[in-house]
Every structure is written in structure tokens, then in C-alpha cells.
């Protein structure tokens, strides 16, 4: 992995803290050997000394990328130092060096302080135990750090549906950007003097200075370097949707050198990609954001040769012999031997008065992490009480003055994992309205208030509201599949042994049984949330996608 600082003149700092001189020398030696070219390696022999150094960095505007601290230090423990350091450099990544006896403290720090990782001493050899961990932490820091920004700029006003769509698309496709509000930035933003805002908003300004006025997402995708056209008309496998399940198919199929293309209408990660923190995915004790997980999977699939076609949607499909054809939203038609339906679900829309008119203008579906910063010191409402709603509440509580969860049931524990419910209970600025449902929203140009009804008393109350995020169930994206593909009454695709049930038995015509994720059309598979009976969890979606590679190989070998 290449290490490149954010500035050519000021190296970001990696700070090592340990009260034992021999250990500190070893840490600094290993860090300097691997990262000294691109980062300044600083050292401190106590938590207090380290805080003084960080205060000096703050005063000078020197970026701090990583903190590596021992836990057992006199005067100030490593976790106490990290807690104080967060207030000075909240985006710096944090690693704790521990003895085996301190692992419980480290896990508690992950839950309570946002510790990114802990390493048990000794870490020899560093090539195996130290550098891979730090590589990942520095990659994450560089991706988020924008002090030397020269990327895409998006110009619009705060309450713009089209502007929100563009910002969300760019962010979820892992392209750094800076948003310029034409209303609040007019007097201090030199760029606005050179741009004709009367030609229409939003405006996307590329790094070379060219401006796109009121662009489509396809236009934006092409200009930021995403592929929007297939390179060939035929693939062994075409995957519709780049959520966790679709990405898993792409990775595993590509490793077997099966020519694979993935069609994604919006951004990699699907609904999981909007999750601020996935904490129950195997191998990530500190949790991982949906965007980061999808970014890693995307890089992995591309490394093995999978092709990604962005800002395109499947609009229809047909079957001719051993070939499956899919028509895209730009009119192109591609063919393949195996077609994978993995385009997931979309959150159901609220039908209460005023909601449709304010979509994107304070009313959002899903986590909409691009809107988190704009919620600073605001009143935010979450509609729904599943895990996605709980994760969104925790993320938004870091910015908002008050987060209110509107829950139809008597307890969020009926629909939410216990660990998440406990954190919501402990959060000072999160309130839960039980047995309550929304009945109307208020606002002219943007959301200003939400009216809710208590289901026990039938009383209604209107609350001031700056933003509302909705999580109320989902509908599958299957309107484009052919009538030969059996779906249940809700539109989810029926697969595997479910096709042998009396209701669907006549739909499977081959002598062999259908594969676990195979649909009623041989060679067409469905994975992830779009599949009937699927477990709506990221790990389950990845498992379904991964195992489908075996079925693809067996199907292809029989052609």
C-alpha cells in the first residue's frame, strides 16, 4: 500500500506514547523505518507530554494522522490519553498497545471511546503484526482528511433535492468533494465569482476547473472517472447490484477468472453502504462503516478483474437458450451465461401529508451520511426502530443537538439488537417515543416540523424538526425481471428448495434440484435482500454471494 501525505510541505504526524524507554524506542524505530518518508514520527514518554505535543500541533495547524499509545502508564493511562486527545484531533486514528491482561479495557475503549484498534505486545515481526494494521488506519485517515483539498466541488443551496442526490452519489462512490453553499458562502468563496450560478444549480466543478451545470448522475459518473459503458457485449456473469451480496459474487467469481461485470445504478454497498457503523460483522471488533466495507470489496473485486458499470440500471431481461440478456437504462443490451439478481431493496416511502414534497429537503430515506454535518446542533427525528435506524441515531447523535426515535412498538428491543439498544439508552441526546407514529410533516421550502400521534392516547403533538430520516421497511427491486422468474406476493425472488414447494412446484422443469440461490430460470440466481427468505444482515448477504460462485461454476461446466 502506498503512503502519501496530504501535503508536500507539512508531514502529518504519527505519535507514539510509552513510558518505557526501550519499548518506545522500538515503536519509533519500526514506525520510522516503514513510514518515516511520508510522516513525521513523534514520541512522548507520558500521556501529559503527548497532550502538550498535540496542543502545539493544534496551534500550528499540523495534521495528526495516528496515535499509538501504551495502556499501562503512570499518571495517565492510554485510554485516558486517547479520551483527551479526541477533543484535539477527532479524526486521528487511535491504536492502543496492551498486554494480554488489558484486552478487556481495550474492548471497552472500542465501545466507549471509539478506539480503532488494539495490539498486544510484542508485535514482532512488524511486517506481519504491526504494519498491516497501521496501513489500514492510515488509509482510512487519508481518505477522510481533506485539509489540502483539490477535488470535486459541488455548488448548491442547502435545501436542494438535486444537490443532495449529487452529493450522496459522489460521496458513496468514494470521491472526496467539498460542498459550497451559495447562500452562506457568497461573500467569502472566491470560486463563486468565477462561476455563473444563473445557469442552474447544482453545479459540479471538476479538479481541472470545468463546471457541469445541473448534471445527471451519469454525467457526474463519467467526469469523476467511473465507467458507465461495458467494454464488451458478453460476459460469463453479469451481477445486477453492488451491495454486499453482489460484491461477494464479483470477488469470488473473479478469483476463478470468470469474466464478470457488475451493474450498479447508484453506488457500491447498497443499503449497507449507508450504514455509519456495522458492529456485528466478523473480524472488525471496532466495527466498520458500510462505505468502508464496500470500498474494500470494490477494490478487491477490481484487483481480480471484475468490471464495474456505474450509474446504470437494469430495466428488463429476457432468456434465449443458454443466454440471458439484460437491457440497461441507457439502452445498451448485454448478454451472459449467468445473471445474478442482487439489486436489493429500497426503503418504503412515508405517505403522510407533506412528506413527498419535502423529500431531500429535510426528509431522507436511509442514513444519508452526507447530511450528518448539516445536522450539527439541530433537532433530528428517526422514523423506525430496526438496526439501521439505531445505527443512524448513534451516528447523528454525534452532530445533532437532539435525536428522537419514533417507534411504533412498546420497546426498541423488539426490533433492535440489544447492544445497540443499550447504547441508545446511554446516549444523553437520544430520546425514544414509544407507541408513536408520524402523521404529518410541515415545511414550505424545507422541513420545519413533524407531527406524531401517540397510539395509546391518540393525542397528536407537533415537534420542531430540522431533519427526518426514515427506516420503515423495504420493497425489492424486481419490477424489471422477466415473468419467468417466480416471485412471492411481495416481489421477492423465490430460489432453491422454496421452488419445490407446492405453490411453485410447476416452475422448475429440470431433473436436478435448483441450487440454493438459483431462481426458477436455470442460470439466473438471486442473492442478498432481494431473495425470498433471506436474512437481512450483511454477513448473510456476503455468505450468499460467496457460495453462489460454486453454483455458477457448476452451471457453467454443464453448458
C-alpha positions in Angstrom: 0.0 0.0 0.0 1.4 3.4 -1.0 1.8 6.0 1.7 1.4 9.6 0.6 1.0 12.5 3.0 -1.8 15.1 2.4 0.7 17.9 1.9 4.0 18.3 0.2 5.3 20.7 2.8 4.0 19.5 6.1 4.2 15.9 7.0 1.3 14.5 9.1 2.3 13.2 12.5 2.3 9.7 13.8 2.7 10.0 17.6 4.0 7.1 19.8 3.4 7.2 23.5 5.0 4.8 26.1 6.6 5.3 29.5 9.1 2.5 29.0 12.1 3.9 27.1 13.1 0.6 25.5 9.6 -0.1 24.2 9.2 3.5 23.0 12.5 3.3 21.1 11.3 0.0 19.4 8.0 1.5 18.4 9.6 4.6 17.0 12.2 2.6 15.2 9.6 0.4 13.5 7.4 3.3 12.6 10.2 5.4 11.2 11.5 2.5 9.2 8.2 2.0 7.4 6.5 5.4 7.4 9.3 8.0 8.0 9.4 9.1 4.4 5.9 10.4 4.4 5.1 11.0 8.0 6.8 12.7 10.9 7.3 10.2 13.7 6.9 11.9 17.1 7.4 10.4 20.6 6.3 11.1 24.1 7.1 9.3 27.4 3.8 10.1 29.1 0.2 11.0 28.3 0.6 14.5 29.6 3.7 15.1 27.5 1.8 13.7 24.5 -1.2 16.1 25.1 1.2 19.0 25.2 2.7 18.0 21.9 -0.8 17.7 20.4 -1.8 21.1 21.7 1.3 22.5 19.9 0.3 20.7 16.7 -3.2 22.2 17.0 -1.8 25.7 17.5 0.4 25.3 14.4 -2.2 23.6 12.3 -0.1 20.5 11.9 -2.2 17.4 10.9 -2.1 14.4 13.2 -2.8 11.1 11.5 -2.3 8.4 14.1 -1.9 7.9 17.8 -0.2 4.8 19.1 -0.3 4.6 22.9 0.6 2.1 25.6 -2.2 1.5 28.1 -0.3 1.0 31.4 1.4 4.3 32.0 1.7 6.1 35.4 -0.2 9.3 35.9 -2.4 8.9 32.8 -3.4 5.6 31.2 -3.5 5.1 27.5 -7.3 5.2 27.4 -7.4 8.4 29.4 -4.9 10.0 27.0 -7.0 8.9 24.0 -10.1 10.3 25.5 -8.4 13.7 25.9 -6.7 13.5 22.5 -10.0 13.0 20.8 -11.0 16.6 21.6 -7.9 18.0 20.0 -7.8 15.7 16.9 -11.1 13.8 16.5 -10.2 12.4 13.1 -6.8 11.0 14.1 -6.8 7.2 14.2 -6.2 5.6 17.6 -4.3 2.3 18.4 -3.8 1.0 21.9 -0.8 -1.1 22.8 -1.8 -3.6 25.5 -0.7 -6.7 27.5 -3.0 -9.7 27.4 -4.5 -8.7 30.8 -5.6 -5.4 29.3 -7.7 -6.7 26.4 -10.9 -6.1 28.4 -10.0 -2.5 28.8 -9.2 -2.2 25.1 -12.6 -3.7 24.1 -14.3 -1.3 26.5 -12.4 1.6 24.8 -13.6 0.4 21.4 -17.2 0.7 22.6 -17.0 3.9 24.6 -14.1 5.9 23.2 -14.1 5.0 19.5 -10.7 3.2 19.8 -9.9 2.0 16.3 -7.6 -1.0 17.1 -5.6 -2.6 19.9 -2.3 -4.5 19.5 -0.9 -6.9 22.1 2.8 -6.6 22.8 5.1 -7.8 21.4 4.2 -7.1 17.8 7.2 -8.8 16.2 7.6 -9.3 13.3 6.2 -5.8 12.5 5.8 -6.8 8.8 3.1 -9.3 9.9 1.6 -7.8 13.1 2.2 -4.1 13.0 2.4 -2.7 9.5 -0.8 -4.2 8.1 -2.8 -2.7 10.9 -1.2 0.7 10.6 -1.5 0.6 6.8 -5.3 0.3 7.1 -5.6 3.0 9.7 -3.5 5.5 7.7 -5.5 4.7 4.6 -8.7 5.5 6.4 -7.3 8.7 7.8 -6.0 9.9 4.4 -9.4 9.1 2.8 -11.3 11.3 5.3 -8.7 14.0 5.8 -9.4 17.0 3.4 -7.2 19.8 4.8 -5.4 20.1 1.4 -8.5 19.7 -0.8 -8.2 19.9 -4.6 -11.0 17.5 -5.6 -14.6 17.9 -6.8 -16.6 20.9 -5.6 -20.4 20.9 -5.5 -22.2 24.3 -5.5 -25.8 24.5 -4.5 -28.1 25.8 -1.8 -28.7 23.9 1.4 -32.3 22.7 0.6 -31.8 21.2 -2.9 -33.1 17.8 -3.8 -30.9 17.5 -6.8 -27.9 18.8 -4.9 -28.5 16.2 -2.2 -28.6 13.5 -4.8 -25.3 14.6 -6.4 -23.6 14.9 -3.0 -24.8 11.5 -1.9 -23.8 9.9 -5.2 -20.3 11.3 -5.2 -19.7 10.5 -1.5 -20.9 6.9 -1.8 -18.7 6.4 -4.8 -15.7 7.3 -2.6 -14.9 10.5 -4.3 -13.8 13.3 -2.0 -15.7 16.6 -2.5 -16.3 19.9 -0.9 -19.8 21.4 -0.8 -20.2 25.2 -1.2 -23.5 26.7 -0.1 -24.3 29.6 -2.4 -26.3 31.3 0.3 -23.8 31.2 3.2 -20.6 31.2 1.2 -21.2 34.0 -1.4 -19.2 36.7 0.4 -16.1 34.5 1.2 -15.8 31.9 -1.6 -13.7 33.2 -4.5 -14.8 30.3 -6.7 -18.4 31.7 -6.8 -17.1 34.9 -8.6 -15.8 32.7 -11.5 -19.0 30.6 -11.8 -22.2 31.6 -13.5 -24.7 30.3 -10.9 -27.6 31.7 -13.0 -27.1 28.8 -15.5 -28.7 26.5 -12.9 -27.9 24.5 -9.8 -26.4 22.2 -8.7 -23.0 22.9 -10.3 -20.2 20.4 -10.1 -16.7 21.9 -10.6 -14.1 19.3 -11.6 -10.4 19.5 -10.4 -9.4 21.0 -13.8 -11.8 23.9 -13.3 -14.5 22.8 -15.7 -18.1 23.1 -14.5 -21.1 20.9 -15.0 -24.4 22.7 -14.7 -27.4 20.7 -13.5 -25.7 17.4 -14.5 -27.3 14.0 -14.4 -25.7 11.3 -12.2 -24.5 9.7 -15.4 -22.7 12.9 -16.4 -21.1 13.1 -12.9 -20.1 9.5 -13.0 -18.3 9.9 -16.3 -16.4 13.0 -15.3 -15.2 11.6 -11.9 -13.8 8.6 -13.7 -16.4 5.9 -13.2 -17.0 3.5 -16.1 -20.6 3.9 -17.4 -20.2 1.7 -20.5 -19.5 -2.0 -20.9 -16.2 -2.9 -22.6 -17.7 -6.0 -24.3 -21.3 -7.2 -25.1 -20.9 -10.6 -23.5 -19.8 -11.8 -20.0 -19.8 -15.1 -18.3 -21.5 -13.5 -15.3 -23.5 -10.2 -15.0 -24.3 -9.1 -11.5 -27.1 -6.5 -11.1 -26.4 -4.6 -7.9 -23.2 -3.9 -6.0 -24.4 -4.4 -2.5 -22.6 -6.8 -0.1 -24.1 -9.9 -1.9 -23.3 -8.7 -5.4 -19.8 -7.6 -4.4 -19.2 -11.0 -2.9 -20.2 -12.7 -6.2 -17.9 -10.4 -8.1 -14.9 -11.1 -5.8 -15.3 -14.9 -5.7 -16.2 -15.3 -9.4 -13.3 -13.1 -10.5 -10.8 -15.1 -8.4 -11.8 -18.1 -10.6 -11.1 -16.0 -13.7 -14.8 -16.0 -14.6 -15.4 -12.9 -16.7 -17.7 -10.8 -14.5 -19.4 -7.4 -14.9 -21.3 -5.6 -12.1 -24.1 -3.1 -13.0 -24.8 -0.5 -10.2 -27.4 2.3 -10.6 -26.2 4.3 -7.6 -23.2 3.4 -5.5 -21.4 0.3 -4.2 -22.6 -1.0 -0.8 -26.4 -0.9 -1.3 -28.3 -0.1 1.8 -25.4 -1.4 3.9 -23.2 1.2 2.2 -25.2 4.0 4.0 -24.6 2.4 7.5 -22.4 4.6 9.6 -21.1 1.6 11.6 -21.6 -2.1 11.2 -20.6 -3.7 14.5 -21.6 -7.3 14.1 -19.6 -8.2 11.1 -16.9 -10.8 11.7 -13.4 -9.6 12.1 -14.0 -5.9 12.9 -14.1 -5.6 16.7 -14.2 -1.8 16.4 -16.9 -2.0 13.7 -16.6 -0.8 10.2 -18.7 1.7 8.2 -20.8 0.4 5.3 -18.9 2.8 3.0 -15.5 1.4 4.1 -16.6 -2.2 3.8 -17.9 -1.6 0.3 -14.8 0.3 -0.7 -12.6 -2.6 0.3 -14.8 -5.1 -1.5 -14.8 -2.9 -4.6 -11.0 -2.7 -4.6 -10.8 -6.4 -4.1 -13.1 -7.3 -7.0 -11.3 -4.9 -9.3 -8.0 -6.4 -8.4 -9.1 -9.7 -9.7 -10.5 -8.3 -12.9 -14.2 -7.6 -12.3 -15.7 -4.8 -14.4 -18.0 -2.2 -12.9 -20.5 -0.2 -14.8 -21.9 2.7 -12.8 -25.0 5.0 -13.0 -26.8 2.4 -15.0 -29.9 0.3 -14.0 -31.4 -2.9 -15.3 -34.8 -2.2 -16.9 -35.6 -5.6 -18.5 -34.3 -9.1 -19.1 -35.0 -12.0 -21.4 -33.8 -15.6 -21.9 -32.8 -17.2 -25.2 -31.5 -20.7 -24.9 -28.3 -20.7 -22.8 -28.0 -16.9 -22.9 -29.5 -14.4 -20.6 -29.9 -10.8 -21.8 -30.3 -7.6 -19.7 -31.2 -4.2 -21.1 -29.8 -1.2 -19.2 -31.2 2.2 -18.6 -29.1 3.8 -21.3 -30.5 1.4 -23.9 -27.5 -1.0 -24.1 -28.2 -4.7 -24.0 -25.6 -7.1 -22.6 -25.7 -10.9 -22.6 -24.2 -13.6 -20.3 -24.4 -17.2 -19.3 -25.3 -16.4 -15.7 -27.3 -13.5 -14.4 -27.2 -12.5 -10.7 -30.1 -10.5 -9.3 -28.5 -8.6 -6.4 -30.0 -5.2 -6.6 -31.6 -5.4 -3.1 -34.4 -3.3 -1.8 -35.3 0.3 -1.2 -36.8 1.9 1.9 -40.5 2.3 1.8 -41.8 5.8 1.4 -43.9 7.5 4.0 -47.3 8.5 2.7 -48.1 11.1 5.4 -49.2 14.6 4.2 -46.3 16.8 3.0 -43.7 14.0 3.0 -43.3 13.6 -0.7 -42.9 17.3 -1.3 -40.1 17.6 1.2 -38.1 14.5 0.1 -34.4 15.6 0.0 -35.4 18.9 1.7 -35.1 17.6 5.2 -36.8 14.3 4.6 -34.4 11.5 3.8 -34.6 7.7 3.3 -31.8 5.7 4.8 -28.8 7.0 6.8 -27.9 9.8 4.3 -24.5 10.3 5.9 -23.8 13.2 3.6 -26.3 15.2 5.6 -24.8 14.4 9.0 -22.6 17.6 9.3 -25.5 19.8 8.3 -27.4 18.4 11.3 -25.0 20.0 13.8 -26.9 21.4 16.7 -30.2 20.6 15.1 -33.3 18.6 16.1 -33.3 15.3 14.1 -36.0 12.6 14.0 -35.6 8.9 13.1 -38.7 7.0 11.9 -38.3 3.3 12.6 -36.6 1.2 15.2 -34.6 -1.5 13.4 -30.8 -1.8 13.5 -30.4 0.6 10.6 -32.4 3.2 12.4 -30.4 2.6 15.6 -27.1 2.9 13.8 -28.3 6.1 12.2 -29.4 7.5 15.5 -26.0 6.8 17.1 -24.1 8.4 14.1 -26.4 11.5 14.0 -26.2 12.0 17.8 -22.5 13.0 17.3 -23.7 16.1 15.5 -27.3 16.9 16.4 -28.5 18.7 19.4 -31.3 16.1 19.9 -32.1 12.9 18.1 -35.6 11.4 18.6 -36.6 7.9 17.5 -40.2 7.4 16.6 -41.1 3.8 17.4 -44.5 2.2 16.8 -43.8 -0.6 19.3 -43.6 -0.6 23.1 -39.8 -1.1 23.1 -37.0 -0.7 20.6 -35.7 -4.1 21.8 -38.5 -5.8 19.9 -36.8 -4.9 16.6 -33.2 -3.8 17.5 -30.1 -5.7 18.7 -29.5 -5.5 22.4 -26.0 -3.9 22.1 -27.5 -1.1 20.0 -30.5 -0.6 22.3 -28.1 -0.3 25.3 -26.1 2.4 23.6 -29.2 4.4 22.7 -30.4 4.1 26.3 -27.0 5.5 27.5 -26.9 8.4 25.0 -27.7 11.7 26.6 -29.2 13.3 23.5 -31.3 10.4 22.1 -34.9 10.1 23.1 -37.3 7.3 22.1 -41.0 8.0 21.6 -42.7 4.5 22.1 -46.0 3.6 20.7 -45.9 6.6 18.4 -46.2 7.1 14.6 -45.7 10.1 12.3 -48.9 11.6 10.8 -47.7 14.8 9.0 -44.7 17.0 8.2 -44.6 20.8 8.0 -42.5 23.0 5.8 -42.5 25.2 2.7 -39.0 25.2 1.2 -37.7 22.6 3.7 -38.8 20.6 6.8 -39.6 22.6 9.9 -41.8 20.4 12.0 -43.1 16.8 12.4 -46.5 15.8 13.9 -46.7 12.5 15.7 -49.6 10.6 17.2 -49.5 8.5 20.4 -51.1 5.2 19.6 -52.2 4.7 23.2 -53.9 8.0 23.9 -54.4 9.1 20.2 -53.1 12.5 21.2 -51.1 14.4 18.5 -48.2 16.7 19.1 -46.1 18.8 16.7 -42.3 19.0 17.2 -39.9 21.4 15.6 -37.7 19.3 13.3 -34.8 20.2 11.1 -34.3 16.7 9.5 -36.1 13.4 9.4 -34.5 10.0 8.4 -36.9 7.2 7.5 -36.4 3.4 8.0 -39.8 1.7 7.7 -39.3 -1.5 5.8 -38.3 -2.1 2.2 -39.5 -3.2 -1.2 -37.4 -5.3 -3.6 -36.1 -4.0 -6.9 -37.6 -6.8 -9.1 -40.0 -4.9 -11.4 -37.5 -5.4 -14.3 -37.2 -9.2 -14.1 -39.0 -11.4 -16.6 -42.3 -13.1 -15.8 -40.4 -16.4 -15.9 -38.7 -15.5 -12.6 -41.0 -16.6 -9.8 -41.5 -14.0 -7.1 -43.5 -14.1 -3.9 -46.5 -11.9 -3.2 -44.2 -9.0 -2.0 -42.0 -9.2 -5.1 -39.0 -11.1 -3.5 -37.4 -13.7 -5.8 -38.0 -17.3 -4.9 -35.0 -19.6 -5.0 -33.6 -23.0 -4.2 -35.7 -25.5 -2.3 -38.5 -23.0 -2.0 -39.2 -23.7 -5.7 -40.1 -27.3 -4.7 -43.0 -26.2 -2.5 -46.5 -26.9 -3.8 -47.1 -23.2 -4.6 -44.2 -23.0 -7.0 -43.5 -26.7 -7.9 -44.5 -26.4 -11.6 -42.0 -23.6 -12.2 -38.9 -25.8 -12.0 -38.6 -28.1 -15.1 -35.1 -29.6 -14.8 -34.4 -33.1 -13.4 -31.8 -31.8 -11.0 -32.8 -29.7 -8.0 -32.2 -26.0 -8.2 -29.1 -24.6 -6.5 -29.6 -22.8 -3.2 -29.7 -19.4 -4.7 -31.0 -20.3 -8.2 -34.2 -18.9 -9.4 -36.9 -20.6 -11.5 -34.8 -19.9 -14.6 -31.6 -22.0 -14.6 -28.5 -19.9 -14.6 -30.3 -16.9 -13.0 -29.5 -16.5 -9.4 -30.8 -14.2 -6.6 -28.7 -13.2 -3.6 -29.0 -10.8 -0.7 -32.0 -8.8 0.4 -33.9 -9.3 -2.9 -34.1 -13.0 -2.3 -37.2 -14.5 -0.6 -36.4 -15.8 2.9 -33.0 -14.1 3.1 -31.6 -12.9 6.4 -31.3 -9.2 6.3 -27.8 -9.0 7.6 -24.5 -8.0 5.9 -22.7 -11.2 6.8 -25.6 -13.3 5.5 -25.6 -11.4 2.2 -21.8 -11.9 1.8 -22.2 -15.6 2.5 -24.9 -16.0 -0.1 -22.9 -14.1 -2.7 -19.8 -16.2 -1.9 -21.4 -19.6 -2.1 -23.1 -18.7 -5.4 -19.8 -18.8 -7.1 -19.7 -22.5 -6.6 -23.2 -22.8 -8.2 -22.1 -20.6 -11.1 -19.0 -22.8 -11.7 -21.2 -26.0 -11.7 -23.7 -24.4 -14.0 -21.1 -23.2 -16.5 -19.4 -26.6 -16.5 -22.7 -28.2 -17.7 -23.1 -25.9 -20.7 
